[in-house]
Amino acid sequence: MEIALRQCRNCTHFLNDPHQLEQLLPGLSSLSSAHASVRTEDGLCNQHGRYLTASSICRSYQPTSDPDSATLK
């Protein structure tokens, strides 16, 4: 599989919904907001508990049929 397709943004473990990020990281809103443009597509990996860029990759990648539907498990 092509590396670009295996990026976190396309993984079922990746969460980047601004509302859910603000609930999971309460201090985030004191800095700005999960809706901020500087966050771009960054998000939280539910598998590893890390905040990372959407273009990151790892061995735990699990494809999702709809990258926009990633939610907490």
N, C-alpha and C positions, 0 to 999 in steps of 0.2 A: 504494500500500500504506500502511496506517495506520502512523504513526510508532511506536506502541507495539510493533507486530509487528516492526519493523526494529531493535529494540534489540540490543545485543551479546549478551545472554543467548540470543537466538534465531539467532545467527550461527555458521556452521561454523568461523570463525577463532577463536572465543572458547573459552578453556579455563579452567574454574573448579573442576576436580577437586582437592581438597585434597592428595592424595598426589602428583599430578603437579606442583602448584605448589611443594610443598616440595622436590622434586627439582630443579626449574628455578631456584628462588630459595633456595639453601642457607641464607642468613642469616636467612630468615624464621622458622625454628624457634627461633632465639636470642631473638627478640622475643616470641614466643608460639607460634602454630601456625596453619597454614592452615585448621584446623578451628575457629578462634576465632569467636565470635559477632560481633565487631566487623568482621570481613571480610565478613559477610553473603554476597552472591552475587558479590562482586568477582572479577576474574580477569585473565588475560593474553590479549592479542590476539596471535595468531600472525602475523597479517599485518603489524602495525606494531611489534611488540615492546614494547607498552605495558601497564602494569598499570592497569586502569580499572574503573569500576563497570559492573554488568550492564545498567544503564539507559542507558549511553552509546550514541551512534549515529554512523555515518560513511558515506561513499560506497562503501566497499569491502564493504559488507554482502552476505553470501551466505547465504541461508536454509538451515537444516538441517531435515531431516524429524523429527529427535528432538533437541531442545535439550539433553537430558541426556547425549547421546553425543559431545559435542565432544572431540576428542583432538588431539594434536600431529600435524603432517604432516611 
